[in-house]
Amino acid sequence: MQIQEKITSKNINKQVLKLQITDNNEVGKAAFTHYLQHRKNGVAKYYKKDAVKYAERVSENENIVAESPLEYQIFNYKEQNGHQIPFPAPKKAKFQFIDLFAGVGGFRIALQNIGGKCIYTSEWEKSAKQTYEKNFGEYPFGDITSEKIKSYIPENFDLLCGGFPCQAFSVAGNRKGFEDTRGTLFFDLEKIIETKRPKAFFLENVKNLAGHDKGRTLEIMLNILKNKLGYKVKYKVLNSMEYANIPQNRERIFIVGFDPKQVRNYDKFSFPEKINLTKKIRDLIDKEKQEDRYYYKKEHQYYPKLIEVMKSEDTIYQWRRVYVRENKSNVCPTLTANMGTGGHNVPLILDNYGIRKLTPKECFRFQGYPENFVLPNLANYMQAS
């Protein structure tokens, strides 16, 4: 079934933001897949009405006559997508959470590993939604600035998590912060936290948020979370190579908050201690020859300089506009959305078959994703950034 789209404009703080507005089919698919995953528990009531409408619409379009279109489409979905999903929710949940700005599900994997059950998810980018569905069996809802999309969020969940868009604060971007419409998405988080009052929240952003606008941007956020919403808040910048045993230099700020009325022992929370890095770059690199499209050909304009400098197979190099830099820290530099371009600052390696870029699968390993994580679109590096 085709998903209809249109582009409209929305003025936020005197700036025009182009929004992707999807029709009822996409919202219906999100409601249907959420209902499918929760049909045996009380969460299903938030999605059933639109799941039924979606099933009826699909059955009508496919000329299917069924006594119960919803049950038929559930059966049909399982037949098409397999009865097992790679990362099912735990049968007995220790807590319930919602996954906002979900990307391809990094937060979800981590929280499911400690017994959490996701009861709602939202993501903007379409290919990320497809990857998310393949791995978790749920198609995320869309634009969280939409009141309609917010209306599907269930009541009484324990934890809100979200890596809200970082471009507005990133060193790699323009660093406009709240002047950028993407920065204002924090205020949608504020509204959801204020309305739903979860026991806790768990937010993530780029390291530069801590120093953006001489610290004033973070100060505004913390003031809202602490003084307006009444949460007890802690934050810290963590590096994956120091805390996750992943050989990538990736610093991110994590902001954690607790409602003192619901979490009495909130003061016992502490961020984790550093651990030793035992994994090496080579542990995450495939030994076999990769597809030709990942290798630099001899006639490439950069090739003479690359072959002159790149001598070791045990490290990662970067093309830096006019020269090649060897990364001597024995970890991968921070992965970014331009990894597949082959241009400035892109990680490069030398293997037995030539000089090449990292593959998307390798990038996902450097991000800590498990080996059985499904990548429907292997060409999409952005999902691994």
N, C-alpha and C positions, 0 to 999 in steps of 0.2 A: 504494500500500500504506500502510495506516495505521501510524503509529509509536505504540506503546503507552507510556504514561508513568505513573509513580506518584511520589508525594512521600513522602520519609521524613525522619527527623531524625537528626542526628549531633551528639554532644556533643564539642566541641573546647574545651579550656581552660575548662570549666565553662559554656560558652555553647552554645546550641542553634542549629545551622545547618541550614536546610532544604535538602535535596539533591534534585535532579531525577535520578531513576534511570531510564535508558532500557533497553528490552529488547534482545534480541539483534539485532532488525531494524536498529536504528540503528547499533550497533557493526558489524554485518555490512555495512551500506551504506558505512561509513567504510573497512572493510577492502577491500571490493569496488572502490571508487573509487581507493584507494591502489594496489591491485594493478593496476588498469587503467592508471594512469599509469606504473607501474614494471615492467610485465610483460616488458620487453625487457632488464632489468638485474637484478643480484643482489638488489636490495632487495625484489623481489616475493615472495621466499620468506617474509618476515615476515607477509605478508598472504594468501597463497594459500589456506591451509586454510579460513579463515573467509570468504574471497571465494567459494570453491566452495560452502560451505554456504548462503551468502546467495543465490547464483544458483539453487541447487536449490530453495530455499524460495520464491523469487519465481516461478520457472517453475511450481512445483506450484500456487501460489495462482492463477496466471493460466491454468492448464490447458494449459501449453505442453509438448509432448513434443519433446525435442531430444536428439540424440546426446551433445552436450556442453552442458549448461545454462550453464556459465561462458562459453563462447565465444558462445552465443546471446545471453546477457544483455549481454555486451560490445558485440555488434553492435546490440542493441536500445537500449542506453544512448546509443551514438553517434548513432543515428537520431533519438532523442528530444531530445538535447541539442546536436546539431550536431557535425560532425567536427572543428571548430576551436574552441578555447577562447581567450578574449581574451589571456590571459597564460600561454602555455606555458613549461615549464621549458626552459632551454638544452639543446641536444642534446649538447654536450660541456661537462660541468660542470668548473669550476675547483675547486669545493669543494662539500661536502654539508652541509646544515643541517636542524635541526628547528625548527618554528614553534609555540611554546607560547603559550597565551592569545592566540590568533592574531587575534581580532577578525575583520575582513573582509580582512586580508592586507596591511596597510601594510608590515610588515617584509619580507614575501615579495617584493613588487614591487621594493623597493630592492635586496634581495640577489640576485634574479634578474637585475637590471640590470647587476650586476658579475660575473655568471657562476656564481652559486650555484644549486644544485639542492636543492629541499626534498624530504625523504624521509619526513617525518612531520609531521602537524599536529594540534593539539588546541584546541578552543574550547568554551565552555560554552553560550552563548546561541544558541537555535535559529535565529532569523532571520539572525543573523550567519553561521551555518553555511551557510545557503542562498545568501547573497550570495557567500561564499567559494567554494562549489562552482561557481556560475555563472561565476566569473572564472578559476578555476584547475583545474577539473575534478576536484577532490577534496572529499569531504565530511569535515570534521574529526571526529576522535574527540572524546569528551566530557570528563567530569569527571576532571581530571588527578590528583585525590586518590585515585582508584580504582586499586588495584593491577592490576586487569585492564586498564585503559586504559594504564597505564604499561608493561605487558608487551609492547605492540605496538611500542614504541620500538626501532628497529634499533640494531645495534652499529656502532662505528667511523665515526661522523659527525664532521665537523670543528668545527661551530659550533652552539651552542644559543642561540636568541634568544627573547625573550619580554617583552612589556609586561605584567607581572603586575599584578593588579587594584590600582587606585590609590585607591579610595574610602576605604580605611582611613587613608590619609595625606593626603587632599586637604583643602584649605581649604574647599571646598564641602561636604565631608562632616562627620562628627563627629570626625575626626582621632584615632581611638582606637588606631591602629597595631596592635601585636601583641595588644592586648586585643580587637580585632575579628577574627572568624574569617577574614575575607578576608586579613588581614595574615599569617596563618599559612601561606598558600599559598607564601610565600617558602621555607618549609622543605620543600615538595615539590620546588621547584627545586633546593634543596641536595641532596636525596636523588638526584635524577636526575643532577646534575653529579657527585656522588660515585660513583655506580654506573657511569655511562657514560664518564666522563673525556674529554669533548670537548677538542679543542685550545684552544678559546676559547669564551667566552660573551659575549652582548651583551644587556643588560637595560635596561629603560626604565620610568620612573615619574614621578609628578608632582614638581615642584620642591620641594614642601613636605616630601618625604621627607628632604631634606638637613637640615632644621631640626627635624623632628618629635621631640618629647620632648627638646628641647635637644640634639639631635644623637645621642642615645643609640641610637635605632632604627637609624640608618644605621651607627653604630659596631658594633652587634651583627652586622649583615649583613656588613660588611667584615671583621670578625674571623673569621667563619665562612669566608668566601670565601678569605681570605688565609692564616690560621693553621691552620684545620682542613683545608681542602681543598687548600691549597698553591698557589693561583693568584696571579699577579702582577696587581694590580688598579689601575685608574685610573677616576676618575669626574669628570663635569663637567656643569653645568647649561647647556643650549643653548637658544636661542630661535629658532624657525623663521624669524622675520623677519630674523634676522642671519646665519643659516647656510644657509637653503634657498631664499632668494629668494621667499618666500611672505608676503604681507602679512597675517599674523595674529600677534598677540602671544601666543605659546604657548611657555612655558618648561617644559622637561622635563629630568630628570636621567637621564644615560646612564652605565651602569656596564659597563665592559669588562674582561674578565679573560683571561689566557693561562696555559696550563700550561707552565712553563719547561722541562720535560723534553721536550715535543713542539714547542715554538716557541722556538727558541734566540735569535732576534732580537726577542723581545718588547719589549725596551727601546727599540726604534726607533719604537714606536707613539706617535702624538700625535693629539690631537683636531684637527679642521679649523680653519682660520683663518676669521674672519668675511669675508663677501662683501657687496657692495653690493646693496641692495634696489632693484630696477628695476621690479618688477611693482607695479601700483596696484590699489586696491580695485575700480575700475571695469573693470579687465581681466578680473575673475573674475565679474562680474555680467552676467546675460543682459539684452539690450536689449529683447527682445520682451515683450509682455504675458504674464504668468503666469496660472495658474488662479486663479479668484476666491477660492478658499479661503485663499490666501496674503495677501490684502489686507484691511485694516481697513475695515469699513463705517462710514458716517457716524454711525450710531446706537450704535457701540461706545462704552463708557464712557470709554476713553482717547482717543478720536479728537480732541476739542476741544483737548486739551493737545498731542497729537502734531502736528496741523496748525499750531498756533501756533508750535512750536519748529522743526520739521523744514523747512528751507528749501533745503538743498543736496543735490544728487544725487551728489556726489563724496565722501561720507563715510558712516559708519555711526553710527546713534544707538542708544541703549539706554533702555528704560523702567526707571526705578529706583524702584519702589514708588509714589512720589508725584510724581516729576518726570521729565523727559526729559533725558538727557545726550548731548551731541554728543561723539563720539570724535575728538579733535583730533590724534591721533598718526598719522593717515592709514593706519592698519592696522585690521584687524578684531580686536575683543577675543577673548579665548580662548573657543572654542566649547565648549559644554557639552551635556549630555544633555537639557536642558529647552528646547532651541532651538525646538521646534515648538509650545510651549505658548502663546506670546504673552504670557507673564507677566513676572515680574521678571528684569531683566538680559538679556533676549533681544535679539540684534542686529536692528535695523530699518533699512530703507532707503527712500528716496523715489525713485520712478521716474516716467516720463511718464504712468503710469496710476493712481498713488496711493501710499499708504504700505503697505508689506508686510514680511513676514518674509523671510528668506533661504529659498530652496528647498533641499531636500536635495542636489540636484545642485550648487548653488553652495557649500554647506557642504563637500562633498567636494573641490571645487576649492581652497577655503581650507585644506584639509588636505593638499594636494599630490597628490591622486590624479589620474591621467591622464584625459583627456576620454572615452576609450572604456571606462572602468570601468563595469561593468554593475550597475545598482541594481534588483534584482527588486522591492523594496518601497520605493517612493519616499517613503512616508510615515514611514519609520523614521529619525528624526534621530539616535537614540542611536548608530547605527553610524558617524556622522560626528563623534562627540564625542571 
